[in-house]
Amino acid sequence: MTSAPLLYVCVRPQQGAAAAEYESFRAATRLDPQRLHQLDLVRDPLPDDVFDRYAGFVVGGSPFNATDPASSKTTAQLALEAGLERIAAAAAGGEGPAALFTCYGIGVVGRMLGGDVSRAYPEDTGPATIEVTAAGRSDPLFGGLADRFTALTAHKEGSVAVPPGGTLLATNADCPVQAYRVGDRLYATQFHPEPTTQAFTERMAIYRNDGYFAAEDYEVISQRVLAASVTEPVRLLRAFARRFADA
């Protein structure tokens, strides 16, 4: 019997970046469009039957920040954060579909679960060294990765510590909470697990004036990104698809 598909949840207002991100997730999970559906949560609400239709969710990144004051957030951002919280709560409860949140999503999940997310742990745009923790080495997804690996990051906020009930799976010096698990169905990563280095530079071009890096440094940073080897993060997504969608 074929299991239910996964759902890519888009939280990017920029539709070009969102389309490219979906393709990155699809390639990394090795799922065709019939096995990885997509939902634009910026423009559409969660369907009422979403938890019955899907085996799991993969949530992309966003230029939004969870730590922005509620008074400064658009109606669309407030609505999509409420939708993300519903997904996270279902997965954390252990009875809903599994979920993997990335980048911006780790902040939404952390705050919902009572954790502390702040602007204290940003990371520069580009390659970062990630270290799997002892708990991560015994995790069903992270346990298959190298103990140290390179991933791509670009964010303005980070988690001070794992939220209550969370297990730290990966860390580094600049942003100590790189990944955690809550229960056995909710995962969150600060780094981006899905893009190739080429896809990441194309995303950088879209956001080059959004304050992640000095716009005039685009070419230098791009060369550093393109020279990096990012084999392990995509293996994480493939492991998520195998475990929760039998793919």
N, C-alpha and C positions, 0 to 999 in steps of 0.2 A: 504494500500500500504506500502511495506517495504521500509524504508529509506536506503540510501547508507551506506556502512560500514565506520568504522574509519580506519585510517592508523597509525600504529606504525612506527616512523621514528628512525632508529638506527644511532647513531653517535659515536659508540664505535668501535675502531679498533680490540679489543679483542673479537673474535667471541663467545667464551664461555660465557663471561660476557653479550654479546648482546643477546644470546639465552635465558639466564636466565632472563634478564630484560624484554624481550618480554613476557615470561610466567608470570612474576609478573604483568605486565600491563594487560594481558589477564584475570588473576584471579581477579584483583582489579576491572576491569570494568565489569566482569562477561560476557564477550563476547567470543564466540567460534571463531575458526580460520576463519570461513566464514564471521564473523562480525568485526574482527580485523585483517586486513592484515598487512604485514610488508615490509619495504623497508630499505635496507642497504645503507644509503646515503654515507658511507665511500667509497663504491666501485661502486655504481650505481647512475647516476644522477636522478633528478626528472623527471618522465615521462611527456611528453607534455600535456597529458590529465588528469594529477593528480587532478586538481581542479574541474574537471567535475565528477570524479569517486567517490570522498569521501566526507562524511559529515563533517569530521573533522580529525585532526591530534593530536597524542600524541607523544611528542618528548622526548626521553630518555636522560640520562646524558652521560658524556664523560670525559676522562682524559685530553682532550684539554682545553685550557683556552682562552677566548675571548680576554684577555688583552695581550697575548703574541705578541711581535712585528711581523708585517706581514712578515718581512724578515726571521723570524725563523719558520714560519708555512709551513708545507708541502703542496704540490699541492693538496693533498686529503683534508686537513683541509680547505684550502681556497675555494675549490669547494663546500664542504658541508656547509660552512658558507654562501656562496652565495645562496645555496638552501634553507637553513633555513630562510634567509632574505626574499626570495620570499614567503614562507609560511606565515611568520609573516606579511608581507605587505598586503597580500590578506586578512588575518583575520582582521587586524587593519582597513582596508578599509571598513569593514562591509558587503562586498558583497561576499567574498570568504568563503570557509569552515572555521569552528572554529578551533582553535589551542590551545593546552596546552603545553607550553615549561617547562622543568624542569632542575634545576641545571645549567649546562653549558649553556643551551639554554637561560636562563634569561639574561645572559651577552650578548649573540649575539643579542637578541631582544633589550635590553637596548641601546646598542651602535648604532644599526640601527636607532632607534627612536630619537637619539640625547641625550641620557642619559650618565651619567658618571659612568663607571664601573672601579674598581681598586682593588689592592691587599690589601686594607685597612680593609676589612671586611671578613676575612676567618673565618671558624668555624671548630672546632675539629670534628673528626670522632666520630659519636655516637648520642645519643638522645639529642634533643634540645627542649626547651619549646617555642611554637609558640603562639602568641596572635592575635586574630582576631580584626581588627580595627572596629570603628563604621561604616565605609563604608562597610567593609566586612560583618557585621551582616545583611546588607540589600541586599547583593549580592545573586544572584540565586544559586550559588554553595557554597560559603563560609557561607552563612546565615544558612545553616543546620548543621554546625559543632559546636562543643563546643567552647566557648569563648577562652579557653586556652586548648591546646592539645600538645602532644608529637609527634615529627616527627624526622626522621633520616637525618643527614646532614654530608657532607664531601666535603669541597670546599676550594679553595685557593684565590678566588676573590669574590667580591660582589658589589652590586649597592649602590652608594652613596645616591641616591634618585630615586624616580620613574621617568621614562622618561617623556618628555612633552606629555600631553594627558592621562597619566596613573592615575589610582586610586589605592592607597595603600589598600590592603586587609588584610595583615597579617604582623606582625613585631616581633622582639625580641631585646634584649639589644645588643647582639653580632653582629648581622647583621640586620640592621633596615628595609631593604627591603626583606621580606620573600615571598611576593606574591603581584602581582598587576594585574589589568585588563586594557585593552585599548579597548574602545568601548564596545561592548557586546559580542565579539566573540574571542578576544585574551586574553589568560591568561598565566601567567608565575609564577613559584614557584622556590624559591632558594632551598627549602628542597625537598627531594625525596618522592613523594606521594605513590609510587607503591610497595616497597618491604616489605615483612614480615621481622621480626627481623632475622630469620634464613637465608633468602635470602640475607640480607644485610651482615651478617658475611661471607657468601660464596663469595660475591663480594669483601669484605675486603681482603680475602685471595689472590684474583687475583691481587689486587693493593697494597699489603702490602709493596712493595719496591718502591712505586711511590711517596713517600714524604707526604702522607696524615697523617701519624702517624709513630712513631718509630716502626719498624718491631718487635722488641722484646716485644712490648706492645700488640701484637695482641690478646693474650688470655685474658688479663685483659679487654681490650676494648670490646672484643666479649661478655664476661660475662655481661658487663654493657648494651650492646645492647640487648642481649637475655632477660634481666630482664625488659626491657621497654615495655610499652603498647602503641601500635601505631594503634589504631582503627580508628582515624579520617581521616588521609590522604587518606586511600583507599576509604572512603566515598566520598571524593572530586572527585576521578576518576569515581566512580559509578554515581555521580550526573552529571558529564560532559557527560558520555555516554548516560544517560537518556535524557538530555536536547538536545544534538546535534545529536544523532543517534537514538533517540526514542527506546532505548534498555532497 
